[in-house]
Amino acid sequence: MTYEFLELDETHNRQLLQLAKTTNTGSDLFYVDRSPNFFSLSEEFGMTRHFGLFKESELIGCVAVSEQKRVLTNRCENVYYLNDLRIHPDYHRTFAFYRLAENILSLYRNEGNVKWMISTVLDSNTNKTSMTKGNSLLPGGVEIGRTIHIGIPMFMKYRKSQLDICEINGEEAWAIYKKLARLQPFAPCEKRMFLSGNGVFLRIRDKNKDELAICKLVDQSDARKLRLSRKLPFSFKIVNLFCRFADCPPLPNHGEEFRHGYMAYFTAKEKPQNYQKEFISFIQKEFKHKYSYLFLGVSTEEAQYFRSNPFYIKLSSTTFAYGDVPPNLSMDFHELTLI
C-alpha cells in the first residue's frame, strides 16, 4: 500500500474537518467538531505545523507538532508537543499510523533542531498502546506525568467565599501568573498564548492585598466543540432536571454541542486545592448561565481532594516524552486547554 506524506496548509481544511468527524480521541460518546477552521485550535497551542498521510488523494491520517514555551529547570524553554494525531477508522489495522509517525520522526531528525517531543493520550483511547510502547520502527514513550480530568456540574450548590475574588485584565493577570508559576515544572510560560482572547482572568487575594491564586476561565468553543455522537443514557435526564432548576444549559441532544468551560492556567501561592474550590464556587455562581460543566486538570494526588460524586465526570490522560529525553523530566502542570 503506497502512502504520500505532506505538510498541510489551509487548502486542506475541508479534508481535515472530515477526518476529525470520523475519528475520536478516546470517547465514542462525543466527537470533536473543529469547524469552520480546523487550524484555529492550533493557534492556541503555539506555532504549529500540520502533516498528513494520503492514500490515492484521500487524507487518511494527520498529526501536528506545536512549539510551546514551558518552565524546565526553572527556565522558560521550547517544548515540542505532538498532537492532533488521527487515523481514519478504515486504516486502523494497516501500517498507516507507523508510516505517519515514521515520516514525522525522519523529518525532525533531518532538520536537527528538535531532540525530543511530548504527547498526551487519553487513557481510554483504545490505540494508546500502539502509540506509546514502541517497536523496531519507532521509539517508545517515557511516561512523565498523569492528569485527572474532572468535570464539575454547574448546577451544584456553591458556598459563599470569604476571599476577594474578581475578574482582572490580562496584563495584571500575566504579572501574577509569572510570579506564582515561575518555578512550577512544565508550566506554560508564553505571554501570547496566555493572553489569547478566549476567556476571562480571575484572581484571589487576601485582606492585605497579597495575590494568592490566579486562573483563566476558558471557552474553546470557537476552536473546537464537543458534539454528542449518540443518545445519552437515561440516567442523565436527572442532570437536565437539575440544570433547569439552576438555570444552566442542559446536556446536549444528539449532534448538539456540550457547553463546557475550563479552569485553565491555575496556580497558587500555597495549598492550591483550597483556592481551586474557591474559584469553582465563584464560577458556578457567576457563569452557570454559560456552561453545563466546568473542567479542570489535577494530579493523581490532588484528585483525592475532590469527593466522589455521581454527577462528576472523571477521565485521565498520560503524558509521554519521546527521543533524547532530559533527565528527571516531569510534567507537573496539568493544563487541559493545551491537550
C-alpha positions in Angstrom: 0.0 0.0 0.0 1.5 3.3 -1.1 1.2 6.4 1.1 2.1 10.0 0.5 3.3 12.3 3.4 2.8 16.0 3.1 2.9 19.2 5.2 -0.6 20.6 5.3 -2.0 24.1 5.0 -5.3 26.0 4.8 -6.1 24.4 1.5 -6.6 21.1 3.3 -9.1 22.5 5.8 -12.1 20.7 4.4 -10.4 17.3 4.4 -9.1 17.8 7.9 -12.6 18.7 9.1 -14.0 15.5 7.5 -11.2 13.4 9.1 -11.9 14.9 12.5 -15.6 14.0 12.3 -14.8 10.3 11.5 -12.3 9.8 14.4 -12.4 10.0 18.1 -9.6 10.6 20.6 -10.7 8.3 23.4 -14.5 8.5 23.8 -17.3 7.3 21.5 -19.9 9.5 23.3 -18.7 12.8 21.7 -16.9 13.8 18.6 -14.8 16.9 18.1 -16.2 19.5 15.7 -13.4 21.8 14.5 -15.5 23.8 12.0 -15.3 26.2 10.5 -11.5 26.3 10.6 -9.5 23.2 11.7 -6.4 25.3 12.3 -8.0 27.7 14.8 -7.2 25.4 17.8 -3.6 25.2 16.7 -3.3 29.0 17.2 -4.0 28.4 20.9 -1.3 25.6 21.1 1.6 27.7 19.8 3.4 27.8 16.5 2.1 24.6 14.8 3.0 22.6 11.8 0.4 20.1 10.4 1.2 16.9 8.5 -1.0 14.5 6.6 -0.9 11.0 5.2 -2.7 10.4 1.9 -3.8 7.3 0.1 -4.9 8.0 -3.5 -5.5 11.7 -2.8 -7.7 10.8 0.3 -6.4 12.2 3.6 -6.4 9.2 5.9 -4.2 10.5 8.8 -2.9 13.7 10.3 -0.7 14.9 13.1 0.6 18.2 14.3 3.7 19.5 16.2 3.3 22.6 18.3 6.2 24.7 19.6 5.4 25.9 23.2 7.3 27.6 25.9 7.3 25.7 29.2 9.2 26.0 32.5 12.0 23.5 32.6 14.7 23.5 35.3 13.4 26.9 36.4 13.8 28.4 32.9 11.4 29.1 30.1 12.4 26.8 27.2 10.9 25.5 24.0 9.0 22.2 24.1 7.6 20.4 21.1 4.1 18.9 21.6 2.9 16.1 19.3 -0.9 16.4 19.0 -3.9 16.0 16.8 -3.0 12.5 15.8 -5.8 11.0 13.8 -6.1 7.9 11.6 -9.3 7.1 9.6 -11.1 4.1 11.1 -10.8 2.2 7.8 -7.0 2.2 8.2 -6.6 1.3 11.9 -5.4 -2.2 11.1 -2.8 -1.1 8.5 0.6 0.4 8.6 -0.8 4.0 8.2 0.0 5.0 11.8 3.5 3.8 11.6 4.1 5.5 8.2 2.8 8.8 9.6 4.9 8.5 12.8 8.0 7.3 10.8 7.8 10.3 8.5 7.5 12.8 11.3 10.4 11.2 13.1 12.5 11.3 9.9 11.6 14.9 9.1 12.5 16.3 12.5 15.7 14.2 12.7 16.9 15.6 9.4 16.1 19.2 10.4 18.1 18.6 13.5 16.6 21.2 15.8 14.3 19.1 17.9 15.8 16.5 20.2 12.6 15.3 22.0 8.8 15.7 22.0 5.9 15.1 24.2 2.4 13.8 23.6 -0.7 13.3 25.8 -3.0 10.4 25.3 -6.4 9.8 27.0 -6.1 6.6 28.9 -9.5 5.4 27.4 -8.0 5.6 23.9 -8.1 2.1 22.5 -5.0 2.9 20.4 -2.9 4.1 23.4 -0.6 1.0 23.4 0.4 1.2 19.8 1.2 5.0 20.2 3.4 4.6 23.2 5.0 1.1 23.5 7.5 1.5 20.6 8.8 -1.2 18.2 11.6 -1.8 15.7 10.4 1.2 13.7 9.6 3.8 16.4 10.9 4.6 19.8 8.7 4.0 22.8 7.4 6.8 25.0 8.7 7.6 28.6 5.8 8.4 30.9 6.4 11.9 32.5 3.1 12.6 34.2 -0.6 11.7 34.5 -3.5 14.1 34.6 -7.0 13.5 36.1 -9.7 15.4 34.2 -12.5 16.5 36.5 -15.8 17.8 35.2 -17.9 19.6 37.8 -21.6 20.3 37.1 -22.5 24.0 37.2 -25.8 23.2 39.0 -24.0 22.1 42.2 -24.7 24.2 45.2 -21.9 26.7 45.8 -20.6 28.1 49.0 -20.1 31.8 49.6 -16.4 32.7 49.6 -14.8 34.8 52.3 -11.9 35.8 50.0 -11.6 38.6 47.4 -12.3 37.0 44.0 -12.7 39.2 41.0 -12.0 39.5 37.2 -8.9 41.3 36.2 -7.3 42.3 32.9 -4.8 40.2 31.1 -1.7 42.2 31.8 -2.3 42.2 35.5 -3.1 38.5 35.4 0.1 37.8 33.5 2.2 39.6 36.1 0.6 37.5 38.9 0.8 34.2 36.9 4.5 34.7 36.1 5.4 35.2 39.8 3.4 32.2 41.0 4.2 29.7 38.2 7.9 30.6 37.6 9.2 27.5 39.5 6.4 25.0 38.6 7.8 22.3 36.2 6.1 22.3 32.8 4.0 25.4 33.5 3.3 27.3 30.2 5.3 30.5 30.1 4.4 32.2 26.8 2.6 35.5 27.2 0.9 35.5 23.8 -0.8 32.1 24.5 -1.7 33.2 28.0 -3.4 36.4 26.8 -5.3 34.8 23.9 -8.8 36.2 23.8 -10.7 33.0 24.7 -11.6 33.7 28.4 -11.6 35.8 31.5 -9.0 36.1 34.2 -9.8 35.6 37.9 -7.7 36.5 40.9 -7.8 35.7 44.6 -6.1 37.9 47.2 -6.2 38.3 50.9 -7.1 41.3 53.1 -3.5 42.6 52.8 -3.9 42.7 49.0 -1.4 39.8 48.6 -2.1 37.7 45.5 -2.9 34.1 46.5 -4.0 32.5 43.2 -4.8 33.1 39.6 -6.7 31.2 36.9 -8.3 31.8 33.5 -11.9 30.7 32.7 -11.5 29.5 29.1 -14.1 28.9 26.4 -12.7 26.9 23.4 -15.9 26.6 21.6 -14.8 28.9 18.7 -11.9 26.4 18.0 -13.4 23.1 19.0 -16.9 21.9 20.0 -17.8 18.6 21.6 -20.9 17.2 20.0 -22.9 14.3 21.2 -22.5 11.4 18.8 -25.2 9.2 20.3 -28.1 9.4 22.8 -27.1 10.0 26.5 -28.0 7.2 28.9 -31.4 7.6 30.5 -29.8 8.3 33.9 -28.5 11.7 32.6 -32.1 13.0 32.3 -32.0 13.9 36.0 -28.9 16.1 35.3 -31.1 18.2 32.9 -33.7 18.5 35.6 -31.1 20.0 37.9 -29.8 22.2 35.2 -33.3 23.6 34.6 -33.7 24.5 38.3 -30.2 26.1 38.4 -30.7 28.0 35.1 -27.6 26.5 33.4 -27.6 24.9 29.9 -28.9 21.3 29.7 -26.8 18.4 28.4 -27.0 18.2 24.6 -29.2 16.1 22.4 -27.7 14.1 19.5 -25.5 16.3 17.4 -25.7 19.3 19.7 -22.8 21.0 21.5 -21.8 20.1 25.0 -21.5 23.5 26.7 -18.4 23.4 29.0 -15.6 25.7 30.2 -12.1 25.1 31.5 -10.4 26.4 34.6 -7.1 27.0 33.0 -3.6 28.4 34.0 -4.4 27.8 37.6 -1.6 28.4 40.0 -1.5 29.4 43.7 0.9 30.5 46.4 0.2 27.6 48.7 -2.5 25.0 49.4 -3.7 25.0 45.8 -6.7 22.7 46.5 -8.3 25.3 48.8 -8.1 28.0 46.1 -9.3 25.7 43.3 -12.5 25.2 45.3 -12.9 28.9 45.8 -12.6 29.5 42.1 -15.0 26.7 41.3 -17.6 28.2 43.7 -17.2 31.6 42.1 -17.5 30.3 38.6 -20.6 28.2 39.5 -22.3 31.3 40.8 -21.2 33.9 38.1 -21.0 31.8 34.9 -23.6 29.0 35.3 -25.7 30.5 32.5 -23.0 29.7 30.0 -21.9 26.2 30.8 -23.2 22.8 31.9 -19.9 21.7 33.3 -16.6 23.1 34.3 -13.4 21.0 33.7 -10.0 21.2 35.3 -6.9 19.1 35.4 -5.2 17.9 38.5 -2.5 15.4 39.5 -3.5 12.0 40.9 -2.5 13.2 44.3 -4.7 16.4 44.1 -7.7 14.3 42.8 -8.2 12.9 46.2 -9.4 16.3 47.4 -12.4 16.1 45.2 -15.0 14.0 46.8 -16.8 11.2 45.0 -19.9 12.5 43.4 -22.2 10.7 40.9 -22.6 13.8 38.8 -18.9 14.5 38.4 -17.1 13.4 35.2 -13.7 11.9 35.6 -11.2 11.0 32.9 -7.5 10.5 32.9 -4.6 11.0 30.5 -0.9 10.2 30.4 1.8 12.4 29.0 4.8 10.7 27.3 8.2 12.0 26.1 10.0 10.7 23.0 13.5 11.0 21.8 16.5 12.3 23.7 14.5 13.0 26.9 16.2 15.3 29.5 16.9 13.5 32.8 14.3 13.9 35.7 11.7 15.4 33.3 8.3 15.6 35.0 5.0 17.1 33.9 3.6 18.8 37.0 1.3 21.4 35.4 -2.0 19.8 34.4 -3.4 22.2 31.8 -6.4 20.7 29.9 -6.8 23.5 27.3 -3.4 22.5 25.8 -4.3 18.8 25.3 
